[in-house]
Amino acid sequence: DNVRTQTMSTGLKQESALPPAFEGKSRKPKQDRSRASLERMLAAARELMLERGSEEFTLQEVSQRGNVSIGSIYLRFESKDNLVRAVIADVNAELGTAEDAMFAMLRSECTTLVAFVPRYVEAYAEVLRQFAPLLRLSMERAAFDPQVSGPGKARAAHAASDATSAMLAFADEIAGPDNELKADACFRIIFATLARQLSLGSTFESMDPIDWEQLKRELGRMTLAYLTADI
């Protein structure tokens, strides 16, 4: 158990190798008043994106809602695109923090693969659901904006690495000849299934009509069955 705990800890607590997201996205303020103004800009843009499910807002609307001048917005971001990128960068960072907290909780509470897998599927599903509205917008922009797609791919790779490392902490309970391949396949299936249900990268019309709680439960059972089957 000590070896397993150390392995899991190493896999889950490693320092992020992610590159800084969107270098130069804004001019960082040095004074408290300027920082507060920047936070209002970002909060206003984020609220508008969530309300409309798109980037269809104007900087004038950000100005009015955030109680900031148009000039100060351009001073910080130069363009609406950079403001949107900054919002997405914040979401990426928050998602990473939520995933780190999730793994810290799982590491402290799960000592077997049987305990870990369903808890992981449940927790990761809820993390993705929490961020889904803005993740959809991030994925839409990533299709044409390399300043969003690069950090987004790095974030996804980091999530995959953490998940597979967590599963491999229980390598002695995984059956079959290639534990790493199995763990990687499990993460891909889990993410793809949850992303489909949450319409990440697809339209709402394509969402399968299945109960969310049932989906999480059965996905956990299938993942565990695959990991423990000698195939």
Residue pairs with C-beta under 8 A, 6 or more apart in sequence:
1 111
4 111
4 169
4 170
4 172
5 107
5 111
5 169
7 168
7 169
8 107
8 165
8 166
8 169
8 170
9 107
10 165
11 162
11 165
11 166
11 168
11 169
12 100
12 103
12 104
12 106
12 107
12 162
12 165
12 166
13 104
14 165
16 96
16 158
17 154
17 158
18 96
18 151
18 154
18 155
18 158
19 150
19 151
19 154
21 89
21 92
21 93
21 151
22 82
22 85
22 86
22 88
22 89
22 147
22 148
22 151
25 77
25 82
25 85
25 86
25 89
25 147
26 38
26 76
26 77
26 82
26 83
26 86
27 75
27 76
29 35
29 37
29 38
29 76
37 66
37 68
37 72
38 76
40 66
40 67
40 68
41 62
41 66
41 68
41 72
41 73
41 76
41 77
41 83
42 83
42 86
42 87
42 90
43 66
44 61
44 62
44 65
44 66
44 68
45 57
45 62
45 66
45 83
45 84
45 86
45 87
46 87
46 90
46 91
46 134
47 65
48 57
48 61
48 62
48 65
49 55
49 57
49 84
49 87
49 134
49 137
50 133
50 134
53 133
53 136
53 137
54 137
55 80
55 84
55 137
55 141
58 80
59 70
59 73
59 74
59 80
59 83
60 70
62 68
62 73
62 83
63 69
63 70
63 73
73 83
76 83
77 83
77 86
81 145
84 141
85 141
85 145
85 147
85 148
87 134
88 134
88 137
88 138
88 141
88 148
89 151
91 131
91 134
91 135
91 138
92 138
92 151
92 152
92 155
94 131
95 127
95 131
95 135
95 155
96 155
96 158
98 127
98 130
98 131
99 124
99 127
99 159
99 162
102 123
102 124
102 127
103 162
103 166
105 123
106 116
106 119
106 120
106 123
106 166
107 166
109 115
109 119
110 116
110 119
110 120
112 170
112 173
113 167
113 170
113 173
113 174
113 224
113 227
113 228
114 173
114 224
116 166
116 167
116 170
117 167
117 220
117 223
117 224
117 227
118 217
118 220
118 221
118 224
120 163
120 166
120 220
121 190
121 216
121 219
121 220
121 223
122 216
122 220
124 163
124 190
124 194
125 194
125 212
125 215
125 216
125 219
128 135
128 194
128 195
128 198
128 200
129 198
129 212
132 198
132 199
132 200
135 198
135 200
136 199
136 200
136 201
138 148
138 152
139 152
139 200
139 201
141 148
142 148
142 149
142 152
143 149
156 191
159 187
159 191
160 184
160 187
160 188
160 191
163 183
163 186
163 187
163 190
164 180
164 183
164 184
164 186
164 187
167 174
167 182
167 183
167 186
167 187
167 227
168 174
168 179
168 180
168 183
171 179
173 227
173 228
174 182
174 183
174 227
174 228
175 227
175 228
175 229
175 230
175 231
176 182
176 229
176 230
176 231
182 226
182 227
183 227
185 226
186 223
186 226
186 227
189 219
189 223
190 219
190 223
193 215
193 219
194 200
194 215
194 219
195 201
195 202
196 202
196 206
196 207
196 208
197 207
197 208
197 210
197 212
197 215
198 207
199 206
199 207
